[in-house]
């Protein structure tokens, strides 16, 4: 396989994914999914926030409504644009990690084994809206660490801000990224560069933060209510175990696909490996902190909230094995 052939296969894959997951729900669904209808309702009265979520998903839907009107297929298309946009970034990131286009291609192919990136994607909602910004934030964090260029910190701040405007759970990725920069603090990064991304993110968030304070933090209160509030003692044990069990269950197809590719079960783990540390802090750490939140607060973490957390699972699996 030549580099050109791999690129052609990758783009064919993206087009095929987009067409199938736009066409199938357009032909089979009688109505748009509820979350998409809700976003359309928000979009008709745009504001810098809503009672359930920050505003970005409503902005995206409203743009498509102004172009395509009430054509259902347009919103299935919008969702898949967000999905394949994330796939494209995963591919570019994996190319830099492996210096091998074939491994980068497989990193994306494996994501089709996770139902967050196929079966649930026709419903454009805040979980899907996070996907490209989650991928771009990880990608530009890596570029900041590797190249230490000011422009990469600018893009990091931009995409982190847009990610938070998609859904507050994006904060869990930000925590992982903070750990990345803490780990690489003495790895030759120019100290002044640490102060570029944060202010840009804050600047993007200011209109929403103003709206939030003017509306008594209604969005945050809704999120806490969705978790069931602070649970009883037994909930501190049961809910994390339920969350862990569901995550293992949904990853079974992905794991089967991965082990089909592995010729020899021999993991390559070096705790001094910079790439492995980066992957662990941006993939495993956010999942760990979600489990920790459920354990400490005794709250229920809904399965679909984990949608963006596995975008680089294929990259990590291939890197380890």
C-alpha positions, 0 to 999 in steps of 0.5 A: 500500500502506497501513501497515495493509496492509503489516503484514497482509502481513507477519503473513500471511507469518510465519504462512505460513512457520511453517505450511509449514516445520512441516507439510512436515517433519512429513509427510515426515520419518520421524525427527527430525533428529539435532541435535534428537534430541541436544538432546532427550537433553541436555534429559532430563538438563539441566545448565549445559553439554554436551560439544558446546555451551552449554545454551540449545538443550537448555533450549528443547527440554526446555520443549517436551517437557514441554508436547507430549511426543514429538510430532515436529511440536512440534520443527519448530514450535519451530524455526520460532518461533525463525525467525519471531521473528528475522524479526519483529525484523529487520522492526522494526529495518528500520522504524527504519532506513528509516522505510518499512514497505515497505522493512522488509517487503522486507528480510524477504522477501529472507531467503527467498532464503537457505536458512539461513532455510527449507530447513535450519530444520526441524532445531532446533539451536544455529544456529537457537537463535541467530537471535532473540537475534542479531536482538535483540542487533543491534536493541538495539545500534541502540536504544542508539546512537539513544536512549541509554536505560539500559533498552535497555542492560539488554536488550542485555546480556540478549540477548547473554548468551542468544545466547552460551548458544546458541553460542559463535560468537555472540562474533563478533557481540559483536566487531562490536558492540564496534566499533560502540560504539568508533566511536560513543564520542564521539557523545553516548552517556552514558559510564556506559551503557557499563558496563550491558550487560557485567555483565548478560551476565556474570551470565547466563553465570556458571553456564555458566562455572562448569560449563565450568571444572569440566569442563575446558573440554570444549565449547571443546575440541570446537569446536576439534576440529570445525575440524580444529585448527591447519592446515598452511600451505596450509590458511591459504589453502585454507580461507578460499577454500572458506568464501568460495566457499560463502558466495557460492554460497549467496547466489546466490538472495538476490542474484538476488531483490535485483537483481530489485527494483533498477531501477538499479544505483547504490549509495549509499555514504557512509562518514560515514553512521551507519546504513551504518557500523552495518550494516557493523559488525554484518553485514560485520564478523562475516563478515570476522572468521570469514574472518580466523579461518580464514586465521590459524588455518588451520581449517575453518569449516563452512557451517552455522555462518554461519546467523545472520550474514545475518539483516540482509543484506536490510536492508543490500542495500536500504539500499545500493541 
